[in-house]
Amino acid sequence: MSNRPISKPAVPLKAVLLFVLGPVFMIFGLWLIFHSTPPPSYEGRPLAFWLQEFNKSDGTVASRKRATEAIQAMGSNTLPAIMGMLRSEDSRLQQTLMNLEYRFRFIRFSLNPAAQQHLRAIFALQALGPAAQPAIPELLQLLRSKNAEIRRFAAEAVAYTGAQQEIIAPALTNALVDSNYLVRVAIEESLGSLTNQPEVAVPALMRNLDCPDAIEFREVSVALSKFRAHAKPALPLLVARLDDSSGAIRTAATNAIRAINSVPIGTTMENR
């Protein structure tokens, strides 16, 4: 009979790791539970509820006002969730399901399309106003998104925040070369609110006064008219459009010329 000692079975490495690291992960999980910031809420209802109040089909002016008050009460704590909504994009699967819903009206999926999230995000940013200023760096970054709808809403949102105009004016003017018509219109509208930056905004808007589209031309003209006398360098370009074949363009040019010259809209044009 052999006198060799009986060897004990080796303990699996996974068991050792589980024994050693298990309590560590448990403690870390408990720490996260007790120290993590709870999601923003108002009157016991989360942000998602109030955003649904904004654009539900049977919404009223009162419900939208209430949603605005709720978002303002929650303040900048809502920004991580709001910006996440603004960045959202539909997956291929979600696009397929939405196409099925459109083709077969009896099919209904529980979807939250990106377009809806973008609208809710822009409403929330508008409601927050200056409280949304911490989101400015990301909004300016989103002006370069590959998604045109995200670029459009980012351009629209920066004007709501009341951020320092010298910061957002260069970013908006640089983005004004966007190939998407709706994005350009949103940028032009936002530039019209930067009346403290005429030296930046006016030249950029003037470069788009030769656009053939009547809606975009009107947006550019309205934006320029808000600068009043500061937009006088644009007058020759506006006068040149008074003979345009489009009546809408002629009207927009006329109104902009009157506004820049501070002439009441109801008076007769002179020196045409």
C-alpha positions in Angstrom: 0.0 0.0 0.0 1.4 3.4 -1.0 2.1 6.0 1.7 1.8 9.0 -0.8 -0.5 11.7 0.6 -3.9 12.0 -1.1 -3.9 15.2 -3.2 -6.9 17.6 -2.8 -8.8 18.6 -5.9 -7.8 22.0 -7.3 -10.3 24.8 -6.8 -11.5 26.2 -10.2 -10.3 29.7 -10.9 -13.8 30.9 -11.6 -14.9 29.9 -8.2 -12.0 31.8 -6.6 -12.9 34.9 -8.6 -16.5 34.6 -7.7 -15.7 34.2 -4.0 -13.3 37.2 -4.0 -15.0 39.6 -6.4 -18.6 38.7 -5.7 -18.8 40.8 -2.5 -17.0 43.7 -4.2 -19.6 43.9 -7.0 -22.4 43.6 -4.5 -21.1 46.5 -2.4 -20.5 48.5 -5.6 -24.1 47.8 -6.8 -25.5 48.9 -3.4 -23.4 52.1 -3.5 -24.8 52.9 -6.9 -28.4 52.4 -5.7 -28.0 54.7 -2.7 -25.8 57.3 -4.3 -27.1 57.6 -7.8 -29.1 60.6 -8.7 -32.8 59.7 -9.1 -34.4 60.6 -12.5 -36.0 64.1 -12.5 -39.7 64.2 -11.7 -42.4 66.7 -10.8 -45.4 66.0 -8.7 -44.3 62.4 -8.6 -44.4 62.0 -12.4 -41.3 61.5 -14.5 -40.0 63.7 -17.4 -41.4 61.3 -19.9 -44.9 61.8 -18.7 -44.7 65.6 -19.0 -43.2 65.4 -22.5 -46.1 63.1 -23.6 -48.5 65.8 -22.3 -46.8 68.2 -24.8 -47.6 66.4 -28.0 -50.4 64.0 -27.3 -53.1 64.1 -29.9 -55.8 65.4 -27.5 -53.5 67.9 -25.8 -54.8 71.3 -24.9 -53.2 74.7 -24.3 -53.6 74.1 -20.6 -51.8 70.7 -20.7 -48.9 72.2 -22.6 -48.6 75.1 -20.2 -48.6 72.6 -17.3 -45.9 70.5 -19.1 -43.8 73.7 -19.5 -44.2 74.5 -15.8 -43.1 71.0 -14.9 -40.0 71.0 -17.1 -39.0 74.4 -15.8 -39.4 73.1 -12.2 -37.2 70.1 -12.9 -34.6 72.4 -14.5 -31.2 71.5 -15.8 -31.4 68.0 -14.2 -33.5 67.1 -17.3 -30.7 67.9 -19.8 -29.0 64.4 -19.9 -32.3 62.8 -20.8 -33.3 65.6 -23.2 -30.0 65.6 -25.1 -30.2 61.8 -25.3 -33.6 62.2 -27.0 -32.3 64.8 -29.4 -29.4 62.5 -30.4 -31.7 59.5 -31.0 -32.0 57.8 -34.4 -34.3 55.1 -35.6 -32.7 51.6 -36.0 -33.3 49.6 -39.2 -35.7 47.4 -37.3 -37.6 50.4 -36.1 -37.8 51.9 -39.6 -39.1 48.5 -40.9 -41.8 48.4 -38.2 -42.8 52.0 -38.9 -43.2 51.2 -42.6 -45.4 48.2 -41.7 -47.6 50.5 -39.5 -47.9 52.9 -42.4 -48.8 50.3 -45.0 -51.1 48.2 -42.8 -53.1 50.5 -40.6 -54.4 47.7 -38.5 -50.9 46.9 -37.2 -49.7 48.8 -34.2 -46.4 48.5 -32.5 -45.3 50.2 -29.3 -42.7 52.5 -30.9 -41.1 55.7 -29.9 -39.7 57.1 -33.2 -36.8 59.4 -33.3 -38.9 62.2 -34.9 -41.2 62.2 -31.9 -38.3 62.2 -29.5 -36.7 65.2 -31.4 -39.9 67.2 -31.1 -40.2 66.5 -27.4 -36.6 67.4 -26.9 -36.9 70.7 -28.7 -40.1 71.5 -26.7 -38.2 70.8 -23.5 -35.2 72.9 -24.4 -37.5 75.8 -25.4 -39.3 75.4 -22.0 -36.0 75.4 -20.1 -34.7 78.5 -21.9 -31.5 79.9 -20.2 -31.5 76.8 -17.9 -30.5 74.8 -21.0 -27.2 76.7 -21.5 -25.0 73.8 -20.2 -26.1 71.9 -23.3 -24.7 74.6 -25.7 -21.4 72.8 -26.4 -23.2 69.6 -27.4 -25.8 71.5 -29.4 -23.1 73.2 -31.4 -21.4 69.8 -31.9 -24.7 68.4 -33.2 -24.7 71.0 -36.0 -22.2 68.5 -37.6 -24.4 65.4 -37.1 -24.8 63.1 -40.1 -28.6 63.2 -39.4 -30.2 66.3 -41.0 -33.1 66.3 -38.6 -30.8 66.4 -35.6 -28.8 69.3 -37.2 -32.0 71.1 -37.9 -33.3 70.9 -34.3 -29.9 71.7 -32.8 -29.8 74.9 -34.9 -33.3 75.8 -33.7 -32.5 75.0 -30.1 -29.4 77.2 -29.6 -31.6 80.3 -30.0 -33.8 79.2 -27.1 -31.0 79.1 -24.6 -30.1 82.8 -24.5 -26.5 81.7 -24.6 -23.7 84.3 -25.3 -24.3 85.3 -28.9 -20.6 85.7 -29.6 -20.2 81.9 -28.9 -23.0 80.6 -31.1 -22.9 83.1 -33.9 -19.7 81.7 -35.6 -20.9 78.2 -35.3 -24.3 79.0 -36.9 -22.7 81.0 -39.7 -20.2 78.2 -40.5 -23.1 75.7 -40.6 -25.1 77.9 -43.0 -23.6 76.1 -46.0 -25.5 73.0 -45.1 -26.9 71.1 -48.1 -30.2 70.5 -46.4 -32.8 73.2 -47.1 -34.7 72.7 -43.7 -31.4 72.9 -41.8 -30.5 76.2 -43.5 -33.9 77.6 -42.8 -33.5 76.8 -39.1 -30.0 78.3 -39.0 -31.3 81.5 -40.7 -34.1 81.8 -38.2 -31.7 81.4 -35.3 -29.3 84.0 -36.8 -32.1 86.5 -36.9 -32.3 86.3 -33.1 -28.6 87.3 -32.7 -29.1 91.0 -33.0 -26.0 91.7 -30.9 -23.8 90.1 -33.5 -24.6 92.0 -36.8 -21.0 92.0 -38.0 -21.1 88.1 -38.0 -24.8 87.3 -38.8 -25.5 90.0 -41.5 -22.8 89.0 -44.0 -23.6 85.3 -43.6 -27.3 86.0 -44.3 -26.5 88.2 -47.3 -24.7 85.3 -49.0 -28.0 83.5 -49.1 -30.1 86.3 -50.6 -29.6 84.8 -54.1 -31.5 81.6 -53.1 -34.2 80.7 -55.7 -36.6 79.1 -53.1 -39.3 81.6 -51.9 -39.6 80.1 -48.4 -35.9 80.3 -47.7 -35.6 83.7 -49.2 -38.4 84.9 -46.9 -36.6 83.4 -43.9 -33.4 85.2 -44.9 -35.2 88.5 -45.4 -37.1 88.3 -42.1 -33.8 87.5 -40.3 -32.1 90.5 -41.9 -35.0 92.8 -41.2 -34.5 92.2 -37.4 -31.1 93.9 -37.6 -32.7 97.1 -38.9 -30.0 99.7 -39.8 -27.2 97.2 -39.3 -28.5 95.3 -42.3 -28.3 98.2 -44.8 -25.4 96.6 -46.7 -28.0 94.0 -47.8 -30.3 96.6 -49.4 -28.8 96.5 -52.9 -29.3 92.7 -53.0 -32.8 93.0 -51.7 -33.7 95.7 -54.3 -32.4 93.4 -57.0 -35.0 90.8 -56.0 -37.9 93.3 -56.5 -38.1 92.3 -60.1 -38.1 88.5 -59.4 -40.7 86.4 -61.2 -41.9 85.1 -57.8 -44.5 87.3 -56.2 -43.6 85.8 -52.8 -39.9 86.8 -53.2 -40.9 90.3 -54.3 -43.1 90.7 -51.2 -40.5 89.4 -48.9 -37.9 91.7 -50.4 -40.2 94.7 -50.1 -41.1 94.0 -46.5 -37.4 93.5 -45.6 -36.4 96.8 -47.3 -39.1 98.7 -45.4 -38.1 97.1 -42.1 -34.4 97.9 -42.6 -35.2 101.5 -43.5 -37.7 101.5 -40.6 -40.6 102.3 -43.1 -44.1 101.2 -41.9 -45.3 98.2 -43.9 -48.5 99.9 -45.0 -46.8 102.8 -46.8 -46.0 103.0 -50.5 -42.5 102.1 -51.7 -40.5 105.0 -53.1 -37.3 105.0 -55.1 -37.8 101.5 -56.2 
